[in-house]
Every structure is written in structure tokens, then in C-alpha cells.
């Protein structure tokens, strides 16, 4: 943590500010260990490996999610060995984390690998990131940052970035800091963000907001910390079709996954201060190709045809457009949400 972040922090306990830093400068020219103290209520928030913990009074849902991520998430080798994600594992498999989300072509990013989903969905980010109007100097908040690969990419674009998550995955960021790609890391609840009003130009989240039990509450909070004219960008979220049965209950694995229909997302965004909201159905053929290639599928007729269509953007867009009704009714996968304050 560096001192500049103090300017936009707000105590999640009392809403007060400013803060005092009870720490000394360490590696990466940041405060690494110690605490920061709220001047108003004197609450002390711990600082560990450069990450400030603002989850002072976590909800039961967050407690369950943190436990699930700690108990269940692990890296599995091809030989069947398993490694819980901790500092030792991060160092051991640093080359894998550094190659996220596309991967290094190894087993870990193929079918059955621990990072299969990252590789299969990576094209959505890289195909679109240059269309989001992100410019050097913008303040970007990444929610549900996890292994922080998107924060890393925003820093490369010259942005001032804050990565927020509830898990220790944030500590993977040290791998990027070693390469001189600095950004802030904070443990926080997306429904109770520790930031002043109007703090960010962009809020980005990948596969995160569907963990919310109350979309209205979440989008109201996102609107609060977003600057006027700022934008939220959401990818890889979970949706459910009108006639589709949700794949699991929020409590099934402890991750609080919710499957909301498209209209529910639109309603929550429009009802909470956003002047422009777009739900964009992305190319399902690109998803199909990425999924098949990650799973080592043979290049049969269907795969060759899908690749041929993708090479003609107009035809690809036409196919995606024609499939929108079916996707809304039965399986709204591969959707981008953009909204402007």
C-alpha cells in the first residue's frame, strides 16, 4: 500500500476519514506490514503483504465464500497431486499465474486443468478491452480481482488501479509487482466499499457480481464510488434463461453463486443511477472455438465452419444476433454488460 490511496479511502465502519498509517516502507516502495487506523473511530485495519483488510465485519456470505476459497480451491497437476493456493504454491507455480488468463499451453489450461476456464474465456477480455475507452491516467477499480491478471493489464495501459477481492488470491499480485507493475490491493465487500464517492473512472469485474445476493444494493454502491460519466464493465457473469433451471443453489458450494435473468440485471442497473446500460451478446462461435481448442477437440466440420464464420465479422455478428432470442430463453452465456453513470 502506498500513501496516495489514503486520499480516497473511507472507513467502512463509521464512514469517517482520514487514516493514519502504522507501518514502515518495505519492498516495492510500499507499506507491507502493520495497520492503518481510522482517525474518527480509531478502528485498526490490518496490513499484510501490502494488502489492507477492510473486511472488519464480514457478512455470513463472505465468511462462507472465504472458507470455500480456502478449503476448495487448489492447483491439480496432471499426475493428480494437489496444492492449496497459498504463498508456497504461488511461488511454485508462478509461471502459470504470470501467464493468466490465456495460459502457457500446458495441461493446466486444457480440459480438466485448474485454469481451463480462464483460458477458454480469455478471448472475451482481449477482444474487447481496446473498445472500452480506457486511457492512461484513469482510475480503475477491479472487483473480484482474484489473481489480478486484469489489474495487471490495466496497469500496462497506464491506469491507476485498485484490485479488490475477499480472498488471499490478491497476494498473487506480488509476482506482477516484481516486474514493476504496481497497483493497490484491498480486501473489501463490494456492497460496502471503503472508498469516497466519485473515486473511479472505470469499474471492471469478471465473473464477480453474480455473487451478490442483492443486485440493487450492489449497483447502488458501484454507482456511489463511480465518477460522473464513468463506466462499469462486466464480463463472464452467470445468467439464467427464462426457461432454464439454475445449475446450482447459492449454498451448494459456499460461493454464493446466483443465476439472474438478463432482465433482472438491466432492471438493477437502471434503477440505481445509471443513465445508459447495454447488455451485449458476444460471439457464441468464438466461445465454441475457444472451448473446443482448450479441450483438444479434433478439427472436424463444425469446428472448421465456426472458424471460417469468425473470420468474416459481419457473418459472425449476424449469427450472434439471430441467436439472441434463443439465448435469452434458454442459455444467455457470453454476455457483456456496460453501464454509464
C-alpha angles and dihedrals in degrees: 000000000000128000095251092073090062089073093070101032122114124187110253090206103053104002090240136130165225112064135213121218118228099188145080128242113266137164120349088024091279138113105268109173135023129047146284119229129212109234091210105050098012091232112159119222115198124238117208125173089344094306118120115216111219093164091103095142105021121189119245088253091058091046089055093046093050090050092048092050091048096045102036111028113090143139116252122200124216088255091058099256114144130209124189112227105258135128092282093051092046090056094043093052098030091130090061094050091046090055095052134160101015094034134211097276093259129132091269090070096042131080110312093012123129093246099039094118092052093054094045093052100037094096090066091063098042094042091054111028094089091054095058097080094242111166136182113277096028117135109236128191117198114199120202088013093169105168091009098230092139092049087053091054092049090051089053086058090057098257129147101238137195117189116204127190140140096230138075088247085096088077089072083078090081088075090061094042088060087062091053095257101133127188135149122260124204136175106222146142112254088218092055108033118186095227137105120252117278095016104138139053094199134024113194129185133172118198091339117102094061086072087071117106090199116037093185092056092046097048091046089057093046089052090052096057095039120094121240106276090019123135139225117211121193128182136169094025124156117254134175127215122235091253097030125106114226111254094230145001118256090248097047096098102006096253096108094231114180126192110211125182118244093254091055091057092048092048094050092049096047093045094056108059105284115134097197128030128176130186107197122192107216127210109296088192092061088051090050093051094045091049094048094046092049089052094049095244119177115254098254129163097280094050092046090049092050091051091049092052092048089056088064104059095193092056092044091053091047092054091048091049093050091051096053096095091049092048093050091050101040116009122001097189126157099031130160120207121199126176133173127210 
